[in-house]
């Protein structure tokens, strides 16, 4: 499994071509959509050598038409992230911020004694929904010190490789990251 992400601020202003005819009422949603499509396009072409691809929606989940590579997208605050795998996957990333843990504990009828308890529960919940299959494996970790990330798969997750897209003298480059998982 490979995970690629970028930081919004580094890639603004966004290329409106990546809206693919979609336009949202909120500029924030336009930015997130365009940058997630840019990230997907860049990785497909430059890492997986998939030049001509078509995205279809199956059960409200985007998929590559006529290709077995699976992907899933998530974004939160300043991070846009896409996971790729040969198995079905779901990903969720959340910016860690203060929450009323007592209120959420009552609402979900589950004890959350720390923020990590809450974000572990919440990102697993979201990643499982996005997986749209029976979860065989979750992998959760802290990314960039203040983001909680969970990957869900219908197969065992043995290794996760992390990469960040960065601007490099006006061009885009991929930087491999060493993240314990």
Buried (B, 14 or more C-beta within 10 A) or exposed (E): BBBBBBBBEEBEEBEEEBBEEEEEEEEEEBBBBBBBBBBBBBBBEEEBEBEEBEBEEEEEBBBBEEEEEBBBBBBBBBBBBBBBBEBBBBBBBBBBEEEEBEEBBEEEEEEBEEBEBBBBBBBBBBBBEBBBBEBBBBBBBBBBEBBBBBBBBBBEBEEBBBBBBBEEEEEBEBEEEEBEB
